[in-house]
Amino acid sequence: MPGIQSLSEKLKGEQVEFIMLSVDKDPALDKVKSYLENNQFTFPVFMPNGYLPEQFQVPSIPTTFIVSKDGKILMKEVGTRNYDTDKMVNFLKEQASK
């Protein structure tokens, strides 16, 4: 998540949004908030109420999706990865300009 935080800062002002989903249950809300504050993550984090659509069901955490403006899943990556790269910045800027 630190890499995603850095990437989101690099893309501030672009037409790119970063949204995190926590699969924790409601009783863990304080734990989730504390984790975000302690790590100074500034992107929005949501805890879904109910079931996620089938395409968002994931075999393990973390799983990262890149979704286009029209809702099409452009990328799904299971596991950790460094997203804070020039290649990813360029990819996201290109997608944002479409």
C-alpha positions in Angstrom: 0.0 0.0 0.0 2.9 2.5 0.5 3.6 2.1 -3.3 0.0 2.8 -4.1 0.0 5.9 -1.8 3.1 7.2 -3.6 1.6 6.5 -7.0 -1.6 8.3 -6.0 0.4 11.3 -5.0 2.2 11.3 -8.4 -1.1 11.2 -10.2 -2.8 13.9 -8.2 -4.6 16.2 -10.6 -4.9 13.5 -13.3 -8.3 11.8 -14.0 -7.3 8.8 -11.9 -8.9 7.8 -8.7 -7.6 5.3 -6.1 -10.2 3.5 -4.0 -9.4 0.7 -1.6 -11.9 -1.9 -0.4 -11.4 -3.5 3.0 -12.9 -6.9 3.4 -12.9 -6.6 7.1 -16.2 -6.8 8.9 -17.8 -3.8 10.7 -16.4 -4.7 14.1 -12.9 -4.1 12.7 -13.7 -0.5 11.6 -11.6 1.1 14.3 -8.7 -1.2 13.4 -9.0 -0.2 9.7 -9.1 3.5 10.6 -6.1 3.2 12.9 -4.1 1.4 10.2 -4.8 4.0 7.6 -4.0 6.9 10.0 -0.8 5.3 11.3 0.5 4.7 7.8 -0.7 8.2 6.6 -2.7 6.7 3.7 -4.9 9.4 2.1 -6.9 7.4 -0.5 -10.5 6.5 0.3 -11.2 3.1 1.8 -14.6 1.5 1.8 -15.9 -1.5 3.6 -18.6 -3.0 1.4 -22.0 -3.6 2.9 -23.1 -7.0 1.5 -21.6 -9.1 -1.2 -19.2 -8.0 -3.9 -20.0 -8.7 -7.5 -18.5 -12.0 -8.8 -15.8 -10.3 -10.8 -14.4 -8.7 -7.6 -14.3 -12.0 -5.7 -10.6 -12.6 -5.0 -8.6 -15.7 -4.2 -6.3 -13.8 -1.8 -5.4 -10.4 -0.4 -4.1 -8.1 -1.7 -5.8 -8.1 -5.1 -5.6 -5.0 -7.2 -7.9 -4.0 -10.0 -7.6 -1.2 -12.5 -11.0 -0.3 -13.8 -11.7 2.0 -16.7 -14.1 4.9 -16.6 -16.7 2.8 -18.2 -16.4 0.1 -15.6 -14.3 -2.4 -17.6 -11.7 -4.3 -15.6 -8.4 -3.5 -17.4 -6.1 -5.4 -15.0 -6.4 -7.8 -12.1 -3.3 -8.6 -10.1 -3.3 -11.1 -7.2 -0.6 -10.6 -4.6 1.8 -7.9 -3.8 3.5 -5.8 -6.5 5.3 -2.5 -6.8 2.9 -0.3 -8.6 5.0 2.9 -8.1 6.8 2.6 -11.5 7.1 4.9 -14.5 5.4 2.2 -16.6 2.3 2.2 -14.3 2.2 6.0 -14.2 2.3 6.1 -18.0 -0.4 3.4 -18.3 -2.8 5.1 -15.9 -2.3 8.5 -17.6 -3.0 6.9 -21.0 -6.1 5.3 -19.7 -7.3 8.5 -18.1 -6.9 10.4 -21.4 -9.3 8.0 -23.2 
